[in-house]
Amino acid sequence: MSNDIAAEEPLRLRWEKETRYYEIHLQQDLWGSWVLTRIWGRRGSPMGQVRRAPFECYAEAMKQLTAVQSQRKRRGYEPVMI
């Protein structure tokens, strides 16, 4: 197995601020595409929103994930251990 393939692992990240949360899940689907799932809403509420975006390769999905990380930081969210 090459180093590139070993780096292609599912990820789960979460950010929070006062009353809001934002999560990202990156995982491979049954057909080999990578799916970036974004989940956000009010902390402590069962309500929230979910968006899924498929990517042909891991690198494309990671590029989007990096953009989301930057945006969360600019908006005052703090990373949380899951």
C-alpha atoms as one frame of an Amber mdcrd trajectory, in Angstrom:
protein
   0.000   0.000   0.000   1.381   3.439  -0.905   1.583   6.394   1.480  -1.067
   8.292  -0.520  -3.667   5.585  -0.024  -2.864   5.246   3.678  -3.590   8.967
   4.101  -7.065   8.505   2.626  -8.942   7.838   5.830 -12.432   8.789   6.976
 -12.533  11.947   9.099 -14.959  13.445  11.585 -14.538  17.022  12.822 -16.710
  19.253  15.022 -16.721  22.957  15.906 -18.872  24.825  18.406 -19.595  28.340
  19.561 -22.045  29.700  22.139 -25.226  27.960  20.968 -24.254  26.546  17.552
 -22.378  23.506  16.267 -20.947  22.422  12.910 -19.730  18.924  11.984 -18.037
  17.406   8.968 -17.830  13.729   8.132 -15.650  12.569   5.241 -16.102   8.963
   4.183 -16.027   6.773   1.123 -19.268   5.444  -0.338 -19.885   1.973  -1.787
 -18.812   3.074  -5.270 -15.461   4.513  -4.205 -16.388   8.211  -4.260 -15.685
  10.371  -1.232 -18.667  12.055   0.415 -18.347  15.200   2.531 -21.310  15.462
   4.909 -21.864  18.805   6.651 -24.188  18.941   9.680 -25.058  22.105  11.589
 -27.609  23.495  13.990 -28.373  24.707  17.498 -26.638  22.866  20.360 -29.044
  20.789  22.441 -31.709  20.724  19.722 -32.717  17.702  17.645 -33.276  20.045
  14.691 -30.484  20.856  12.262 -29.487  20.670   8.630 -27.454  18.187   6.603
 -25.784  18.590   3.216 -23.830  15.922   1.355 -21.403  16.527  -1.502 -19.752
  13.713  -3.479 -16.162  14.061  -4.741 -14.320  11.939  -7.288 -11.136  11.820
  -5.238  -9.924  12.310  -1.688  -7.793  15.345  -2.617 -10.837  17.264  -3.916
 -12.793  16.472  -0.761  -9.874  17.568   1.438  -9.626  20.857  -0.454 -13.282
  21.567   0.379 -12.809  20.425   3.981  -9.867  22.833   4.378 -12.021  25.692
   3.061 -14.750  24.833   5.582 -12.184  24.762   8.427 -11.015  28.259   7.504
 -14.574  29.530   7.333 -15.483  28.068  10.747 -12.423  29.744  12.288 -13.298
  33.129  10.735 -16.835  32.835  12.144 -15.635  32.224  15.701 -16.157  28.453
  16.001 -13.749  26.475  18.179 -12.701  22.876  17.382 -14.084  20.226  19.755
 -12.781  16.705  20.395 -15.286  14.061  19.386
